[in-house]
Amino acid sequence: MIYLGIKGFVIDLDGTLYRGDSPITGASEFMNWLQKKQRPFVLATNCPSRTPEQIVEKLDRLGIKTRTNQILTSGISAARYLYSHGFRRVFLVGESAAQQALEQHGIIVTQQRPQCVLVAWDRSFSYSTLNCTLRFLMEGLPLFCTNSDATIPDGDTYVAHTGAICASVETASGKKAICLGKPHSEMAKSAIQMLGVAAQEICVIGDSMDIDIRFARQNNMKSVLSLTGRPQNLLTNHPDRTVRTLDELIDKI
């Protein structure tokens, strides 16, 4: 056993269970073992571009069975935060899944008298969208973003992600966005609530030192780094354990 007292898991998706549309070796075996042993888990992704239903469908194609109530996206985390802080009208830079997450939490997505700006992943982001966003921020609206990832795995390569879009907004406006995804505490609060256990009883499993392992350390959780993503600097953030593939954890955690 790596630790005693672990009662729940927060597991990353992109780069940990799959890359783009390709499964990662050992991921389905580990996830099937977790479910056979009835170990509670939340699948937490900083990617706000898919709904829980779409993620469940994708995982099913990759041989991993899960339920929508086990899925936590940065879009859902952002929606929960904004609603709990009194925001009911939001200007969104993002796609339909992020919009759905906001609307399901009672928030109107609008360009008419918004109370704040939320930047998510938007593959149709344009100069026109940037200027519209800038106009609202110059009027004094606060700026939030779903996640700070500059890139995301896509097959054998990487593509620009929310952090790259938000950086352009920050540069134009001079404002710093409040990030609501991993590694920040708002995502941790949502995961803890979903699992129903204390932070110190949770183990985070992911492929990014800067996002997943930092997320664990900042929020008092244990961590396992999976070397299935991009090359890592193992001198930072210090995971509790490192594995080449997730099936190495079967019967050992």
Salt bridges, closest charged atoms under 4 A:
ASP12 OD1 - LYS182 NZ 2.96
ASP21 OD1 - LYS58 NZ 3.69
GLU57 OE2 - ARG61 NH1 3.68
ASP60 OD1 - LYS65 NZ 2.30
GLU95 OE1 - ARG123 NH2 2.65
GLU170 OE2 - LYS176 NZ 3.92
GLU186 OE2 - LYS189 NZ 3.38
GLU201 OE2 - LYS7 NZ 3.11
ASP212 OD1 - LYS182 NZ 2.85
